[in-house]
Amino acid sequence: MKVLLSCDENPYYYDFWPYARDIWKNRIGVEPRLVLISDTKNTENFDSDGILYVQKIDSVPIHLQAQLARVYYTKYFPNEVCLISDIDMFPVSSDFFNVQKIESNCDENTFFHLNPETREFGQFPLCYYCGYGSLYEKLFLNLSWKEFLHEIVNKDFNTDRFRFKLPPHLQGKKLWFSDEIFLHTQIQEEGIRICINDELVGRRRLDRENIINFDILNLLNGSVVDIHLPRPADKYKSEIEKIFWTLTI
């Protein structure tokens, strides 16, 4: 089983990679892979550090590339279950992220979603979709990476279409939710099943705004499922490393 993450070279997100890599591998027992949207570099395969470099496409918003790369490049693992996650999210509960449970709920025509919380347009969050790489590939219509991105843009999977007002920090990024909307739409059109987890993360997520005053030892009592970390990593390095070392001892 693999966990797929993606981002660009902006340290605002990329600085989380060493922490996320080790947390997923050592705490959950899942092999992490990062698809890195690069200004200059392009590689054919994942390197020894688990990174695949994909050169950015100037005609497509960089945030859209960074969101969708983790889904598109699951095709490298057709016979393995791939869990999609955010690079600034730490998994905490090994019971919640139980590999045997996740794999047993996936098959050649079924995705499993660990946190099926319905979003603004009826879609699920992209984070915590689980499925075989070959199943994700059915959604891409045999398109190349560049063709796939242009398909998303041209199909107008954006918030203007749904008359949804973006929060202030996302103003100007009308394609922000297009990854989730595309996946939701394609799954329905392809007749693919989604098996949903019997619990939501809900209040068991430690959100970034609550980290400063949180008793770190409570991470060990089973009450927390995951942590959405504060950004940027360099500003909150002390808090992040305290959490990291607590979870990896």
Beta strands, then each sheet from edge to edge (+ up, - down):
strand 1: 2-8
strand 2: 31-38
strand 3: 51-55
strand 4: 81-84
strand 5: 89-91
strand 6: 110-113
strand 7: 129-132
strand 8: 193-196
strand 9: 205-206
strand 10: 226-228
sheet 1: 3+ 2+ 1+ 4+ 7- 6+ 8+
sheet 2: 5+ 10- 9-
end
